[in-house]
Amino acid sequence: MQVAKDPLPGATFDELALPLFDQLYNFARWLTQDTAEADDLVQETYTKALRGFSSFQQGTNFRAWMYRILRNSFLSSRTGLKTTVAFDEEQQEPEKDASTPESLLIEQANREMVQQALTELPVHFREILLLCEVEEMSYQEIADTLAIPVGTVMSRLSRARKALRELLRQKLQGGRHGV
């Protein structure tokens, strides 16, 4: 029988928080678009979480708690006020065995178009897409992270996907007619 991944009673901060470091750092990079700022944001997140660990309720979702601290720190930061997000191209590039110059060019153009469309989305749409599609959080984890009901997560995610599709459609039509 496998034990659930919920925090164990009496688990230390290190036991709960250290396994989340890479995930939190990746999310911070997406939000800040800057390695140094992401480093600072994750450090601030861990500092705040350690200070507030005594108020964490054992048995609740520790991962969502940590993401909420990171998100709130980001939103109250100088960078968060700008509300910009971009793809980390190194992590998003699929490995290719044999690519033609044409396919590489098309792939790069598509990646840039999606990146630009994402930056045009409101921050509440970008963050929900990132948490769902990149961080692969469940709807419940997203709801806990953003402190919103699960139904709001589903509707906001649907609206965010629709808005992204519409922006991409406009960019594709504009590219064809603008040449």
ABEGO torsion letter per residue (X at the ends): XBBBABBBBGBBAAAAAAAAAAAAAAAAAAAAGBAAAAAAAAAAAAAAAAAAAAABBBGBBAAAAAAAAAAAAAAABAAAAAGBBBBBAAAABBBBABBBAAAAAAAAAAAAAAAAAAAABBAAAAAAAAAAAAAGBBAAAAAAAAGBBAAAAAAAAAAAAAAAAAAAAAAAAAAAAAX
